[in-house]
Amino acid sequence: MKTNAQTKIRPAVTRRSFMRGAAYGTLGAVIGFDRLDSLAAAGRVAPFAAPDPASRLILVRDEAAVDEGHLVNAQVVAAMVDRAVQELAGETDARRAWARFFKPEDTVAVKFTHCGWMRVHTEQAVVDAVIARLKGLGIPAGRIHAADGGQPLKECTALVNIPSVKVHTLTGFACSVKNYINFTGRESSYHGDGNAKLADSFLLPDIKGKTRLIVVDFLRPYFGPGPQINPLHRWDYKGVLAGTDPVAVDTTALRICQVKRDAFKGEPWPVTPPPRFLAAAEQDYKLGTADPQKIQLVKLGWDKDILI
């Protein structure tokens, strides 16, 4: 008779874990990383155990952030943003947490997303929460430039990247890496060659090294094709994702959207065109990591249908 120590218990494969595994396999093929396929073979991504320095992300969700009519609760969202930044900074006080990233003498560009084409904008509640904290550090309103573009980047000493999340008709996926495309002045030139050069914007002289913080509006992401928005493909995820690595941020956001897409269809539904700029952003531009084993995701708050 085998003892408990000798008995190997095989974990049950649920529909949810199967769909997650299938989605990771799809994602690996889409962005050009074969290792994601091997991680998905067992139906799950391997636990975090990276020997190299990790990219740490904070995902905060709150059921009260968006109501049944899809209206955003600004007070709840502000608390979520603070919680994410506090956890990222390792502080229990919100002001001290924000002070880890910004100083009173900074001039800050707050880059949000206002997509007149697909109309999946950064929610104003997220923008307002970020601006309020910057002002609370003593940065004058005249040195906080919040817009979708046109900021005086040469004068800015710091940037906050606050994108929305959407599957995109031209680039495959749009989140923090694509959010700076407006700064280039030649947006359409990045939509060819598998969008491989989309990370160029992070190396522009007036941008390079200035991004202090990424706060992703994950309240009402869009997982379907465009440019016409199908209401069935937009869902209330009720989340905020914070980090400093744009590649890790986008990889994680894409993973969640891919699971949602596959679950919606009941079969693999790859993002098209393939957002291969993520592989290039890691390998060619050295902006961060797209390796799930090197992304440490801290999940806080409401966990229903978290998908990751």
N, C-alpha and C positions, 0 to 999 in steps of 0.2 A: 504494500500500500504506500502510495506517495504521500510525503508530508507536504504541508503548505509551502515550505521552502523549495520543494522539488517540483511543484506544480506550476506550469507556465500558463497563465491565463491570457487568452487571446482577446483583445478588445473587439467589441462588436462594431461592425461597420454599419452605421446609420445612413439614411438618405442624405442627411446634412453633410456628414463627413465624406461621403462619396462625391457629392456635388462639389465640395471644396477641393477635393483632390483632382477631379476632372478640370476644374477651373484653373488650378495651378499649372496643370499640364498645358492647357490652352494658352495661358499667359506666357509660359516659357517659350512656346513656339512663336507667339506674336511678337515679343520683344527681342527674340534672338538669343535666349539663354537656355541651352540644353539642360543645364543643371537643374532648372526648375522642373523639367520633365522627370528627372530621376527622383527628386524629392517628392513628387506627386505619386510615384509608383506605389507607395504604401498607403495612399489615400490621405496623406497629411504632409505638412512641411516639417522638417526636422526641428527639434527644439533649439533655442538659441544657445550656441556654444562656440562663438567665433573667437579664434585666437587673436585676430587683429582688432584694433579699436572699433567699437560699434557705433552705429548711428541710432540714437535714442529718440523715439517718438512717443508722444502722449496723445491718446484718443480718449476724449471725454464725451459721454452721451447722457442726455437727460430726457426722459419721456415728456416732460412739460415744456420742452423747448419749442415745439410746434404743435398746434392744436389740431382738432379734426378737420377744421376748415383751412388748414395749411397756413395759418397765421403764426408768425414768429413772436415769441415772448422775449422782448429785448432784455428784461431784467434777468431772466434765466440764462440767456445767452452770455451776458456779461459775466455772470458767475462762472459759467463753463470756461470762458476764455481765461479768466483769472486762474481757475483751477489747473488748466492745462499748462499755463506758463509757470505757475508755482511749482508744479511737479517737475517740469523740465529744468527749472533753475535749482531745485532742491531747497526751496524756501517755503515757510508756512505763511508768510506775510506777502500779500500781493504786491505792495509797493517795492519791497526789497527784491522780489522776483523780477519785476520789470526793470529795476535798476541794475540788474545783472547784464542786461542787454543794451540799455540806453542811458545816456547821461544828460543832465540839463543843458549842456553846451552843444548837444547834437542838433543838426538840421536833418529832418527825417522825411523821406518819401514813403508814403503809405500807398502801395500799389494794389488796388482792388481790381476786380473783373466786372466790366459792364459791357456785355456782348450784345450789341444791337442786332446781331444776326441770329444767333441761337437763343438769346434772351434767357440765359441761365446766369444771372448776376450774383456777385457776392452780396449777401443780405446786409442791409444797412445796419442791422443790429451788431454784426461783427465789426464793421467799419467803425461804428460809434464807440464800441467797447475798447478798441485799440487806441483810438484818438484820445479818449478820456484818460486812459492810463498814461499816455505820453504827456498830456497836459499835467497830470498829477505828479509827474517827475520834475515839473518846473520848466518844461520846454514850451516856449511861447507859441501861441496859435500861428503866428506868422512864420514860424520855422517848422511847421508840420504841413506837408503838402500831400493831401489825400486826393487821388484821382486815378483814372484808368490810363493816364499817360500825360505827357506834357509837363512833368515836374522839372524843376531846375536841378538836374542830376549832378551837374558839376559842383554846385554849392552844397549838395546833400552829403552828409558824412555817414548816414545810415539809411537802410531800406527795411521796410516790413512788407513781406509778400503775403497778401491775403486773397488767394484765389477761390473761386467756386470749383466744383467738380463736375465734369461732363465728358461723356464720350463725344468726340468731335468729328465732324464730317471730313475735314481736311487733314488733320494731324493724328487722327485716331483717338487721342485722349488729350484733355486739357486740364491742367492743374497748375502747379507752381512753376514748372519749367517753361511752359507756354505763356505764362502770365506776363513775362517781360518782353514778349514779341513786339508790343507797341513801341518799345523804346528804340527799336532798330530803324524805324522809318521805311522799311522795305519788307513788310509782313509776308506778302505773297511769295517772295523768293525762298521762303523756308518750307514750302509745302511740297517740294519735289524731293527726289532721292530718298524716299522713305522718311522724310522729315529729320534726317540724321543730323542736320546742323542747327536744330532748334535751340540747342544750348549755347549757341554763339553769343546770345544777348548777355549772358552772365559774365562774359569776358570783355565786354565793352569797357573802355577806359574809365568812364564815369560811373560804372556799376560794379566792376570787379572788386570782390572782397568787402562790399558794403552791406550785403544782406545779413542782418543780425538775427532775424526771426522770421519763421513762416507760420502763419495761423490760417489753416484751411477751413473755409466755410463748408462743412459737411452736413448741413442741416437738411437740404433738399436737393441731393445730387440727381444727375440725369444719366441713365445707363443705355439709352436707345440711340438709334441713328437720327441724323438731322438732315437738313437744317430745320425742317418743320418739327416742332416739338410735339410729341405724342404724350398726352397726359398719363397714359398707362406706363410710360417708361421713366416717369419721375416719381421718386418716393421720399417719404419723410424718414431719413436715417437719424436725424436729430443729434448730430455730432459736430465736434470741433477737433481737428487734428493739428498738433503743434510739433515743431521740430526746427532744425537748422540745416538739414541735408535735403535739398530739393529732389534728388534722385530717390532717396529712401521714402520721402513723402509721397512722390508720385507713384512709385512702385506699390506702396501700401494702399493708396487710394484706388489704383487700378485693380489690384487684387480683389478689393471689396466689390467694385463694380463688375468685375468678371464673374464672381460668384453669383451676384444678383442676376446678371444676364443669363447665365447658364441655368439657374434655378427657374427663371421666368419662362424660358423656352423648354426646359426639361431635357436639354441636350446642349453640347458645346455650341456656343455662339460667339466666335472670335470677334474681337474688335477690328474694324476695318476703317481706313487703311491701318496696317500694323504700326503701332507707335514705337518704331525702332529707335527713336531719338533717345530712349531711356538707356539702351545698351551703349549708344555713342556717348551720352552724357557721363556714363560711368567710365568707359574704357578709353575714350579719346579726349574728353574734356576734363576728366578727373574731378567732377563736381560732387561725387558721393557714391553710394553703393546701392545697387539693385539686387543684391544677394540677400534673400530672406534670413539666412543664417547670421548675417551681420547687421540686421535691423532688430533692435530691441524695442518692441512695442508694449507700452504700458497702457492697459485698458482700465478706465475708471467710469463708474456710474452705471447707467442702465445697460443691460447686456442682452436684451431680447433682440433676436435676429441681427446679431453683431456681425456675422458673416466672415469673421477672421479669428 
